[in-house]
Amino acid sequence: MKTILTILLGLIIYITPLLSQNETEIRTDGLIIPRVDRNTVNNPTAGHLVYDFVSDQFWYYTGTEWKSVNTDDQTLKD
């Protein structure tokens, strides 16, 4: 029993940092988008949104390619 608990605790300690970097988190103070290298995302789907820590930018997948979300070049509308 002690061995099983040790193994489970080890898995939780190993997996938790991976989830916090690659999974969307919904918190009371906002939403955390997955932080990844977009070039390593397997099988993205249209609308997939990530924060690319390599380029330090948000990106979305159009269904055929990744596009940068560059708010400097866009007009924000109400």
PDB file of N, CA, C and O in Angstrom:
ATOM      1  N   MET A   1       0.823  -1.196   0.000  1.00  0.00           N
ATOM      2  CA  MET A   1       0.000   0.000   0.000  1.00  0.00           C
ATOM      3  C   MET A   1       0.864   1.256   0.000  1.00  0.00           C
ATOM      4  O   MET A   1       0.576   2.215  -0.716  1.00  0.00           O
ATOM      5  N   LYS A   2       1.921   1.246   0.803  1.00  0.00           N
ATOM      6  CA  LYS A   2       2.816   2.394   0.882  1.00  0.00           C
ATOM      7  C   LYS A   2       3.513   2.625  -0.460  1.00  0.00           C
ATOM      8  O   LYS A   2       3.730   3.769  -0.859  1.00  0.00           O
ATOM      9  N   THR A   3       3.861   1.546  -1.153  1.00  0.00           N
ATOM     10  CA  THR A   3       4.508   1.653  -2.459  1.00  0.00           C
ATOM     11  C   THR A   3       3.563   2.272  -3.491  1.00  0.00           C
ATOM     12  O   THR A   3       3.980   3.105  -4.297  1.00  0.00           O
ATOM     13  N   ILE A   4       2.314   1.873  -3.466  1.00  0.00           N
ATOM     14  CA  ILE A   4       1.331   2.417  -4.408  1.00  0.00           C
ATOM     15  C   ILE A   4       1.144   3.912  -4.170  1.00  0.00           C
ATOM     16  O   ILE A   4       1.088   4.687  -5.125  1.00  0.00           O
ATOM     17  N   LEU A   5       1.047   4.322  -2.918  1.00  0.00           N
ATOM     18  CA  LEU A   5       0.894   5.743  -2.597  1.00  0.00           C
ATOM     19  C   LEU A   5       2.112   6.539  -3.045  1.00  0.00           C
ATOM     20  O   LEU A   5       1.977   7.661  -3.535  1.00  0.00           O
ATOM     21  N   THR A   6       3.291   5.971  -2.881  1.00  0.00           N
ATOM     22  CA  THR A   6       4.518   6.640  -3.310  1.00  0.00           C
ATOM     23  C   THR A   6       4.533   6.818  -4.827  1.00  0.00           C
ATOM     24  O   THR A   6       4.920   7.876  -5.324  1.00  0.00           O
ATOM     25  N   ILE A   7       4.115   5.794  -5.559  1.00  0.00           N
ATOM     26  CA  ILE A   7       4.064   5.867  -7.015  1.00  0.00           C
ATOM     27  C   ILE A   7       3.045   6.914  -7.458  1.00  0.00           C
ATOM     28  O   ILE A   7       3.338   7.719  -8.342  1.00  0.00           O
ATOM     29  N   LEU A   8       1.852   6.917  -6.857  1.00  0.00           N
ATOM     30  CA  LEU A   8       0.830   7.894  -7.205  1.00  0.00           C
ATOM     31  C   LEU A   8       1.290   9.319  -6.914  1.00  0.00           C
ATOM     32  O   LEU A   8       1.070  10.218  -7.725  1.00  0.00           O
ATOM     33  N   LEU A   9       1.922   9.531  -5.774  1.00  0.00           N
ATOM     34  CA  LEU A   9       2.432  10.854  -5.438  1.00  0.00           C
ATOM     35  C   LEU A   9       3.492  11.290  -6.443  1.00  0.00           C
ATOM     36  O   LEU A   9       3.514  12.450  -6.853  1.00  0.00           O
ATOM     37  N   GLY A  10       4.369  10.377  -6.843  1.00  0.00           N
ATOM     38  CA  GLY A  10       5.384  10.685  -7.847  1.00  0.00           C
ATOM     39  C   GLY A  10       4.763  11.079  -9.176  1.00  0.00           C
ATOM     40  O   GLY A  10       5.229  12.020  -9.819  1.00  0.00           O
ATOM     41  N   LEU A  11       3.722  10.377  -9.597  1.00  0.00           N
ATOM     42  CA  LEU A  11       3.036  10.710 -10.848  1.00  0.00           C
ATOM     43  C   LEU A  11       2.377  12.086 -10.773  1.00  0.00           C
ATOM     44  O   LEU A  11       2.439  12.862 -11.726  1.00  0.00           O
ATOM     45  N   ILE A  12       1.753  12.379  -9.648  1.00  0.00           N
ATOM     46  CA  ILE A  12       1.108  13.685  -9.488  1.00  0.00           C
ATOM     47  C   ILE A  12       2.154  14.793  -9.546  1.00  0.00           C
ATOM     48  O   ILE A  12       1.936  15.809 -10.206  1.00  0.00           O
ATOM     49  N   ILE A  13       3.263  14.619  -8.880  1.00  0.00           N
ATOM     50  CA  ILE A  13       4.329  15.627  -8.888  1.00  0.00           C
ATOM     51  C   ILE A  13       4.896  15.795 -10.287  1.00  0.00           C
ATOM     52  O   ILE A  13       5.224  16.915 -10.680  1.00  0.00           O
ATOM     53  N   TYR A  14       5.022  14.714 -11.050  1.00  0.00           N
ATOM     54  CA  TYR A  14       5.556  14.769 -12.412  1.00  0.00           C
ATOM     55  C   TYR A  14       4.562  15.408 -13.387  1.00  0.00           C
ATOM     56  O   TYR A  14       4.956  16.215 -14.228  1.00  0.00           O
ATOM     57  N   ILE A  15       3.284  15.054 -13.280  1.00  0.00           N
ATOM     58  CA  ILE A  15       2.282  15.491 -14.249  1.00  0.00           C
ATOM     59  C   ILE A  15       1.818  16.925 -14.025  1.00  0.00           C
ATOM     60  O   ILE A  15       1.530  17.623 -14.997  1.00  0.00           O
ATOM     61  N   THR A  16       1.735  17.383 -12.797  1.00  0.00           N
ATOM     62  CA  THR A  16       1.186  18.706 -12.495  1.00  0.00           C
ATOM     63  C   THR A  16       1.861  19.839 -13.265  1.00  0.00           C
ATOM     64  O   THR A  16       1.144  20.659 -13.839  1.00  0.00           O
ATOM     65  N   PRO A  17       3.195  19.941 -13.315  1.00  0.00           N
ATOM     66  CA  PRO A  17       3.791  21.031 -14.096  1.00  0.00           C
ATOM     67  C   PRO A  17       3.472  20.939 -15.587  1.00  0.00           C
ATOM     68  O   PRO A  17       3.342  21.969 -16.250  1.00  0.00           O
ATOM     69  N   LEU A  18       3.346  19.742 -16.118  1.00  0.00           N
ATOM     70  CA  LEU A  18       3.007  19.585 -17.534  1.00  0.00           C
ATOM     71  C   LEU A  18       1.613  20.116 -17.814  1.00  0.00           C
ATOM     72  O   LEU A  18       1.398  20.764 -18.838  1.00  0.00           O
ATOM     73  N   LEU A  19       0.670  19.858 -16.933  1.00  0.00           N
ATOM     74  CA  LEU A  19      -0.687  20.345 -17.121  1.00  0.00           C
ATOM     75  C   LEU A  19      -0.753  21.859 -17.027  1.00  0.00           C
ATOM     76  O   LEU A  19      -1.489  22.498 -17.779  1.00  0.00           O
ATOM     77  N   SER A  20       0.006  22.430 -16.116  1.00  0.00           N
ATOM     78  CA  SER A  20      -0.082  23.876 -15.936  1.00  0.00           C
ATOM     79  C   SER A  20       0.524  24.626 -17.110  1.00  0.00           C
ATOM     80  O   SER A  20       0.212  25.802 -17.298  1.00  0.00           O
ATOM     81  N   GLN A  21       1.375  23.996 -17.904  1.00  0.00           N
ATOM     82  CA  GLN A  21       1.965  24.655 -19.057  1.00  0.00           C
ATOM     83  C   GLN A  21       1.185  24.402 -20.333  1.00  0.00           C
ATOM     84  O   GLN A  21       1.166  25.259 -21.216  1.00  0.00           O
ATOM     85  N   ASN A  22       0.551  23.268 -20.453  1.00  0.00           N
ATOM     86  CA  ASN A  22      -0.039  22.877 -21.726  1.00  0.00           C
ATOM     87  C   ASN A  22      -1.557  22.785 -21.722  1.00  0.00           C
ATOM     88  O   ASN A  22      -2.143  22.438 -22.747  1.00  0.00           O
ATOM     89  N   GLU A  23      -2.199  23.076 -20.632  1.00  0.00           N
ATOM     90  CA  GLU A  23      -3.647  22.999 -20.550  1.00  0.00           C
ATOM     91  C   GLU A  23      -4.213  24.382 -20.255  1.00  0.00           C
ATOM     92  O   GLU A  23      -3.574  25.199 -19.591  1.00  0.00           O
ATOM     93  N   THR A  24      -5.394  24.630 -20.747  1.00  0.00           N
ATOM     94  CA  THR A  24      -6.073  25.878 -20.442  1.00  0.00           C
ATOM     95  C   THR A  24      -6.510  25.852 -18.990  1.00  0.00           C
ATOM     96  O   THR A  24      -7.077  24.868 -18.517  1.00  0.00           O
ATOM     97  N   GLU A  25      -6.242  26.942 -18.289  1.00  0.00           N
ATOM     98  CA  GLU A  25      -6.675  27.064 -16.904  1.00  0.00           C
ATOM     99  C   GLU A  25      -7.710  28.169 -16.815  1.00  0.00           C
ATOM    100  O   GLU A  25      -7.509  29.261 -17.346  1.00  0.00           O
ATOM    101  N   ILE A  26      -8.801  27.892 -16.155  1.00  0.00           N
ATOM    102  CA  ILE A  26      -9.798  28.913 -15.894  1.00  0.00           C
ATOM    103  C   ILE A  26      -9.708  29.230 -14.413  1.00  0.00           C
ATOM    104  O   ILE A  26      -9.962  28.380 -13.560  1.00  0.00           O
ATOM    105  N   ARG A  27      -9.342  30.466 -14.126  1.00  0.00           N
ATOM    106  CA  ARG A  27      -9.169  30.893 -12.742  1.00  0.00           C
ATOM    107  C   ARG A  27     -10.124  32.039 -12.458  1.00  0.00           C
ATOM    108  O   ARG A  27     -10.755  32.568 -13.373  1.00  0.00           O
ATOM    109  N   THR A  28     -10.230  32.419 -11.211  1.00  0.00           N
ATOM    110  CA  THR A  28     -11.131  33.514 -10.861  1.00  0.00           C
ATOM    111  C   THR A  28     -10.629  34.848 -11.391  1.00  0.00           C
ATOM    112  O   THR A  28     -11.417  35.780 -11.555  1.00  0.00           O
ATOM    113  N   ASP A  29      -9.328  34.956 -11.664  1.00  0.00           N
ATOM    114  CA  ASP A  29      -8.780  36.223 -12.153  1.00  0.00           C
ATOM    115  C   ASP A  29      -8.497  36.211 -13.652  1.00  0.00           C
ATOM    116  O   ASP A  29      -7.862  37.137 -14.155  1.00  0.00           O
ATOM    117  N   GLY A  30      -8.949  35.186 -14.381  1.00  0.00           N
ATOM    118  CA  GLY A  30      -8.764  35.172 -15.827  1.00  0.00           C
ATOM    119  C   GLY A  30      -8.536  33.777 -16.382  1.00  0.00           C
ATOM    120  O   GLY A  30      -8.678  32.773 -15.684  1.00  0.00           O
ATOM    121  N   LEU A  31      -8.181  33.748 -17.647  1.00  0.00           N
ATOM    122  CA  LEU A  31      -7.980  32.511 -18.392  1.00  0.00           C
ATOM    123  C   LEU A  31      -6.519  32.415 -18.801  1.00  0.00           C
ATOM    124  O   LEU A  31      -5.950  33.388 -19.296  1.00  0.00           O
ATOM    125  N   ILE A  32      -5.913  31.270 -18.604  1.00  0.00           N
ATOM    126  CA  ILE A  32      -4.532  31.063 -19.028  1.00  0.00           C
ATOM    127  C   ILE A  32      -4.543  30.141 -20.240  1.00  0.00           C
ATOM    128  O   ILE A  32      -4.964  28.987 -20.160  1.00  0.00           O
ATOM    129  N   ILE A  33      -4.069  30.677 -21.365  1.00  0.00           N
ATOM    130  CA  ILE A  33      -3.996  29.937 -22.624  1.00  0.00           C
ATOM    131  C   ILE A  33      -2.771  29.017 -22.570  1.00  0.00           C
ATOM    132  O   ILE A  33      -1.767  29.374 -21.954  1.00  0.00           O
ATOM    133  N   PRO A  34      -2.837  27.840 -23.205  1.00  0.00           N
ATOM    134  CA  PRO A  34      -1.675  26.940 -23.206  1.00  0.00           C
ATOM    135  C   PRO A  34      -0.415  27.644 -23.723  1.00  0.00           C
ATOM    136  O   PRO A  34      -0.456  28.357 -24.726  1.00  0.00           O
ATOM    137  N   ARG A  35       0.696  27.432 -23.024  1.00  0.00           N
ATOM    138  CA  ARG A  35       1.977  28.031 -23.379  1.00  0.00           C
ATOM    139  C   ARG A  35       2.858  26.944 -23.979  1.00  0.00           C
ATOM    140  O   ARG A  35       3.346  26.067 -23.267  1.00  0.00           O
ATOM    141  N   VAL A  36       3.058  27.009 -25.296  1.00  0.00           N
ATOM    142  CA  VAL A  36       3.766  25.958 -26.019  1.00  0.00           C
ATOM    143  C   VAL A  36       4.606  26.554 -27.140  1.00  0.00           C
ATOM    144  O   VAL A  36       4.512  27.747 -27.430  1.00  0.00           O
ATOM    145  N   ASP A  37       5.419  25.726 -27.763  1.00  0.00           N
ATOM    146  CA  ASP A  37       6.043  26.054 -29.041  1.00  0.00           C
ATOM    147  C   ASP A  37       5.038  25.591 -30.091  1.00  0.00           C
ATOM    148  O   ASP A  37       4.846  24.387 -30.262  1.00  0.00           O
ATOM    149  N   ARG A  38       4.387  26.525 -30.804  1.00  0.00           N
ATOM    150  CA  ARG A  38       3.292  26.164 -31.716  1.00  0.00           C
ATOM    151  C   ARG A  38       3.725  25.157 -32.773  1.00  0.00           C
ATOM    152  O   ARG A  38       2.891  24.421 -33.300  1.00  0.00           O
ATOM    153  N   ASN A  39       5.009  25.112 -33.088  1.00  0.00           N
ATOM    154  CA  ASN A  39       5.498  24.182 -34.110  1.00  0.00           C
ATOM    155  C   ASN A  39       5.523  22.738 -33.620  1.00  0.00           C
ATOM    156  O   ASN A  39       5.760  21.823 -34.408  1.00  0.00           O
ATOM    157  N   THR A  40       5.281  22.527 -32.337  1.00  0.00           N
ATOM    158  CA  THR A  40       5.262  21.167 -31.797  1.00  0.00           C
ATOM    159  C   THR A  40       3.851  20.660 -31.544  1.00  0.00           C
ATOM    160  O   THR A  40       3.680  19.548 -31.045  1.00  0.00           O
ATOM    161  N   VAL A  41       2.817  21.467 -31.883  1.00  0.00           N
ATOM    162  CA  VAL A  41       1.427  21.062 -31.674  1.00  0.00           C
ATOM    163  C   VAL A  41       1.042  20.051 -32.754  1.00  0.00           C
ATOM    164  O   VAL A  41       1.123  20.343 -33.947  1.00  0.00           O
ATOM    165  N   ASN A  42       0.628  18.872 -32.328  1.00  0.00           N
ATOM    166  CA  ASN A  42       0.212  17.824 -33.265  1.00  0.00           C
ATOM    167  C   ASN A  42      -1.263  17.964 -33.588  1.00  0.00           C
ATOM    168  O   ASN A  42      -2.088  18.103 -32.685  1.00  0.00           O
ATOM    169  N   ASN A  43      -1.598  17.927 -34.857  1.00  0.00           N
ATOM    170  CA  ASN A  43      -2.984  17.943 -35.340  1.00  0.00           C
ATOM    171  C   ASN A  43      -3.817  19.102 -34.781  1.00  0.00           C
ATOM    172  O   ASN A  43      -4.861  18.868 -34.174  1.00  0.00           O
ATOM    173  N   PRO A  44      -3.370  20.349 -34.976  1.00  0.00           N
ATOM    174  CA  PRO A  44      -4.200  21.464 -34.512  1.00  0.00           C
ATOM    175  C   PRO A  44      -5.488  21.529 -35.328  1.00  0.00           C
ATOM    176  O   PRO A  44      -5.527  21.106 -36.484  1.00  0.00           O
ATOM    177  N   THR A  45      -6.525  22.058 -34.718  1.00  0.00           N
ATOM    178  CA  THR A  45      -7.797  22.227 -35.411  1.00  0.00           C
ATOM    179  C   THR A  45      -8.073  23.717 -35.598  1.00  0.00           C
ATOM    180  O   THR A  45      -7.510  24.550 -34.888  1.00  0.00           O
ATOM    181  N   ALA A  46      -8.922  24.045 -36.537  1.00  0.00           N
ATOM    182  CA  ALA A  46      -9.255  25.445 -36.797  1.00  0.00           C
ATOM    183  C   ALA A  46      -9.756  26.095 -35.510  1.00  0.00           C
ATOM    184  O   ALA A  46     -10.617  25.548 -34.821  1.00  0.00           O
ATOM    185  N   GLY A  47      -9.212  27.256 -35.197  1.00  0.00           N
ATOM    186  CA  GLY A  47      -9.583  27.961 -33.987  1.00  0.00           C
ATOM    187  C   GLY A  47      -8.681  27.686 -32.801  1.00  0.00           C
ATOM    188  O   GLY A  47      -8.842  28.291 -31.741  1.00  0.00           O
ATOM    189  N   HIS A  48      -7.735  26.779 -32.971  1.00  0.00           N
ATOM    190  CA  HIS A  48      -6.794  26.442 -31.899  1.00  0.00           C
ATOM    191  C   HIS A  48      -6.007  27.704 -31.535  1.00  0.00           C
ATOM    192  O   HIS A  48      -5.417  28.331 -32.415  1.00  0.00           O
ATOM    193  N   LEU A  49      -5.987  28.080 -30.272  1.00  0.00           N
ATOM    194  CA  LEU A  49      -5.297  29.273 -29.805  1.00  0.00           C
ATOM    195  C   LEU A  49      -4.226  28.871 -28.805  1.00  0.00           C
ATOM    196  O   LEU A  49      -4.493  28.120 -27.867  1.00  0.00           O
ATOM    197  N   VAL A  50      -3.007  29.372 -29.008  1.00  0.00           N
ATOM    198  CA  VAL A  50      -1.900  29.084 -28.090  1.00  0.00           C
ATOM    199  C   VAL A  50      -1.076  30.346 -27.857  1.00  0.00           C
ATOM    200  O   VAL A  50      -1.111  31.290 -28.646  1.00  0.00           O
ATOM    201  N   TYR A  51      -0.344  30.335 -26.768  1.00  0.00           N
ATOM    202  CA  TYR A  51       0.672  31.360 -26.534  1.00  0.00           C
ATOM    203  C   TYR A  51       2.007  30.698 -26.825  1.00  0.00           C
ATOM    204  O   TYR A  51       2.406  29.772 -26.119  1.00  0.00           O
ATOM    205  N   ASP A  52       2.699  31.159 -27.851  1.00  0.00           N
ATOM    206  CA  ASP A  52       3.989  30.585 -28.246  1.00  0.00           C
ATOM    207  C   ASP A  52       5.086  31.271 -27.444  1.00  0.00           C
ATOM    208  O   ASP A  52       5.382  32.446 -27.660  1.00  0.00           O
ATOM    209  N   PHE A  53       5.692  30.524 -26.510  1.00  0.00           N
ATOM    210  CA  PHE A  53       6.726  31.113 -25.666  1.00  0.00           C
ATOM    211  C   PHE A  53       8.019  31.355 -26.432  1.00  0.00           C
ATOM    212  O   PHE A  53       8.875  32.099 -25.955  1.00  0.00           O
ATOM    213  N   VAL A  54       8.187  30.749 -27.604  1.00  0.00           N
ATOM    214  CA  VAL A  54       9.383  30.969 -28.422  1.00  0.00           C
ATOM    215  C   VAL A  54       9.329  32.351 -29.070  1.00  0.00           C
ATOM    216  O   VAL A  54      10.306  33.098 -29.023  1.00  0.00           O
ATOM    217  N   SER A  55       8.181  32.694 -29.681  1.00  0.00           N
ATOM    218  CA  SER A  55       8.041  33.992 -30.344  1.00  0.00           C
ATOM    219  C   SER A  55       7.469  35.055 -29.402  1.00  0.00           C
ATOM    220  O   SER A  55       7.447  36.238 -29.742  1.00  0.00           O
ATOM    221  N   ASP A  56       7.006  34.636 -28.216  1.00  0.00           N
ATOM    222  CA  ASP A  56       6.426  35.541 -27.230  1.00  0.00           C
ATOM    223  C   ASP A  56       5.176  36.227 -27.789  1.00  0.00           C
ATOM    224  O   ASP A  56       4.977  37.428 -27.606  1.00  0.00           O
ATOM    225  N   GLN A  57       4.320  35.426 -28.488  1.00  0.00           N
ATOM    226  CA  GLN A  57       3.110  35.943 -29.117  1.00  0.00           C
ATOM    227  C   GLN A  57       1.975  34.924 -29.030  1.00  0.00           C
ATOM    228  O   GLN A  57       2.206  33.732 -28.823  1.00  0.00           O
ATOM    229  N   PHE A  58       0.742  35.415 -29.192  1.00  0.00           N
ATOM    230  CA  PHE A  58      -0.412  34.542 -29.336  1.00  0.00           C
ATOM    231  C   PHE A  58      -0.551  34.161 -30.803  1.00  0.00           C
ATOM    232  O   PHE A  58      -0.274  34.969 -31.690  1.00  0.00           O
ATOM    233  N   TRP A  59      -0.982  32.918 -31.058  1.00  0.00           N
ATOM    234  CA  TRP A  59      -1.183  32.404 -32.415  1.00  0.00           C
ATOM    235  C   TRP A  59      -2.494  31.626 -32.460  1.00  0.00           C
ATOM    236  O   TRP A  59      -2.893  31.012 -31.470  1.00  0.00           O
ATOM    237  N   TYR A  60      -3.164  31.654 -33.617  1.00  0.00           N
ATOM    238  CA  TYR A  60      -4.334  30.813 -33.821  1.00  0.00           C
ATOM    239  C   TYR A  60      -4.173  30.058 -35.126  1.00  0.00           C
ATOM    240  O   TYR A  60      -3.485  30.505 -36.043  1.00  0.00           O
ATOM    241  N   TYR A  61      -4.824  28.898 -35.191  1.00  0.00           N
ATOM    242  CA  TYR A  61      -4.733  28.043 -36.366  1.00  0.00           C
ATOM    243  C   TYR A  61      -5.979  28.230 -37.221  1.00  0.00           C
ATOM    244  O   TYR A  61      -7.098  28.095 -36.727  1.00  0.00           O
ATOM    245  N   THR A  62      -5.790  28.539 -38.495  1.00  0.00           N
ATOM    246  CA  THR A  62      -6.909  28.829 -39.402  1.00  0.00           C
ATOM    247  C   THR A  62      -7.550  27.565 -39.978  1.00  0.00           C
ATOM    248  O   THR A  62      -8.621  27.630 -40.581  1.00  0.00           O
ATOM    249  N   GLY A  63      -6.917  26.454 -39.798  1.00  0.00           N
ATOM    250  CA  GLY A  63      -7.352  25.208 -40.433  1.00  0.00           C
ATOM    251  C   GLY A  63      -6.318  24.755 -41.447  1.00  0.00           C
ATOM    252  O   GLY A  63      -6.267  23.583 -41.819  1.00  0.00           O
ATOM    253  N   THR A  64      -5.479  25.716 -41.899  1.00  0.00           N
ATOM    254  CA  THR A  64      -4.406  25.389 -42.838  1.00  0.00           C
ATOM    255  C   THR A  64      -3.052  25.941 -42.398  1.00  0.00           C
ATOM    256  O   THR A  64      -2.009  25.420 -42.793  1.00  0.00           O
ATOM    257  N   GLU A  65      -3.068  27.010 -41.568  1.00  0.00           N
ATOM    258  CA  GLU A  65      -1.794  27.599 -41.127  1.00  0.00           C
ATOM    259  C   GLU A  65      -1.967  28.361 -39.815  1.00  0.00           C
ATOM    260  O   GLU A  65      -3.080  28.724 -39.435  1.00  0.00           O
ATOM    261  N   TRP A  66      -0.850  28.595 -39.135  1.00  0.00           N
ATOM    262  CA  TRP A  66      -0.843  29.404 -37.923  1.00  0.00           C
ATOM    263  C   TRP A  66      -0.747  30.875 -38.308  1.00  0.00           C
ATOM    264  O   TRP A  66       0.042  31.240 -39.180  1.00  0.00           O
ATOM    265  N   LYS A  67      -1.550  31.723 -37.657  1.00  0.00           N
ATOM    266  CA  LYS A  67      -1.521  33.169 -37.871  1.00  0.00           C
ATOM    267  C   LYS A  67      -1.250  33.837 -36.529  1.00  0.00           C
ATOM    268  O   LYS A  67      -1.809  33.447 -35.504  1.00  0.00           O
ATOM    269  N   SER A  68      -0.393  34.839 -36.546  1.00  0.00           N
ATOM    270  CA  SER A  68      -0.097  35.592 -35.337  1.00  0.00           C
ATOM    271  C   SER A  68      -1.270  36.499 -34.985  1.00  0.00           C
ATOM    272  O   SER A  68      -1.888  37.101 -35.863  1.00  0.00           O
ATOM    273  N   VAL A  69      -1.565  36.589 -33.706  1.00  0.00           N
ATOM    274  CA  VAL A  69      -2.573  37.535 -33.222  1.00  0.00           C
ATOM    275  C   VAL A  69      -1.804  38.794 -32.838  1.00  0.00           C
ATOM    276  O   VAL A  69      -1.279  38.910 -31.730  1.00  0.00           O
ATOM    277  N   ASN A  70      -1.750  39.726 -33.775  1.00  0.00           N
ATOM    278  CA  ASN A  70      -0.973  40.944 -33.591  1.00  0.00           C
ATOM    279  C   ASN A  70      -1.935  42.112 -33.439  1.00  0.00           C
ATOM    280  O   ASN A  70      -2.406  42.653 -34.440  1.00  0.00           O
ATOM    281  N   THR A  71      -2.233  42.508 -32.222  1.00  0.00           N
ATOM    282  CA  THR A  71      -3.214  43.562 -31.989  1.00  0.00           C
ATOM    283  C   THR A  71      -2.709  44.926 -32.429  1.00  0.00           C
ATOM    284  O   THR A  71      -3.510  45.851 -32.564  1.00  0.00           O
ATOM    285  N   ASP A  72      -1.406  45.088 -32.658  1.00  0.00           N
ATOM    286  CA  ASP A  72      -0.876  46.368 -33.134  1.00  0.00           C
ATOM    287  C   ASP A  72      -1.367  46.690 -34.546  1.00  0.00           C
ATOM    288  O   ASP A  72      -1.477  47.859 -34.914  1.00  0.00           O
ATOM    289  N   ASP A  73      -1.664  45.645 -35.343  1.00  0.00           N
ATOM    290  CA  ASP A  73      -2.068  45.827 -36.727  1.00  0.00           C
ATOM    291  C   ASP A  73      -3.571  45.723 -36.932  1.00  0.00           C
ATOM    292  O   ASP A  73      -4.031  45.772 -38.073  1.00  0.00           O
ATOM    293  N   GLN A  74      -4.347  45.581 -35.875  1.00  0.00           N
ATOM    294  CA  GLN A  74      -5.772  45.371 -36.015  1.00  0.00           C
ATOM    295  C   GLN A  74      -6.539  46.497 -35.322  1.00  0.00           C
ATOM    296  O   GLN A  74      -6.080  47.060 -34.328  1.00  0.00           O
ATOM    297  N   THR A  75      -7.691  46.806 -35.856  1.00  0.00           N
ATOM    298  CA  THR A  75      -8.573  47.769 -35.222  1.00  0.00           C
ATOM    299  C   THR A  75      -9.533  47.010 -34.326  1.00  0.00           C
ATOM    300  O   THR A  75     -10.264  46.136 -34.792  1.00  0.00           O
ATOM    301  N   LEU A  76      -9.534  47.335 -33.060  1.00  0.00           N
ATOM    302  CA  LEU A  76     -10.435  46.674 -32.126  1.00  0.00           C
ATOM    303  C   LEU A  76     -11.790  47.371 -32.156  1.00  0.00           C
ATOM    304  O   LEU A  76     -11.871  48.598 -32.087  1.00  0.00           O
ATOM    305  N   LYS A  77     -12.846  46.580 -32.260  1.00  0.00           N
ATOM    306  CA  LYS A  77     -14.205  47.136 -32.347  1.00  0.00           C
ATOM    307  C   LYS A  77     -15.015  46.686 -31.159  1.00  0.00           C
ATOM    308  O   LYS A  77     -14.773  45.617 -30.598  1.00  0.00           O
ATOM    309  N   ASP A  78     -15.996  47.516 -30.767  1.00  0.00           N
ATOM    310  CA  ASP A  78     -16.894  47.169 -29.659  1.00  0.00           C
ATOM    311  C   ASP A  78     -17.879  46.117 -30.120  1.00  0.00           C
ATOM    312  O   ASP A  78     -18.728  45.682 -29.341  1.00  0.00           O
TER     313      ASP A  78
END
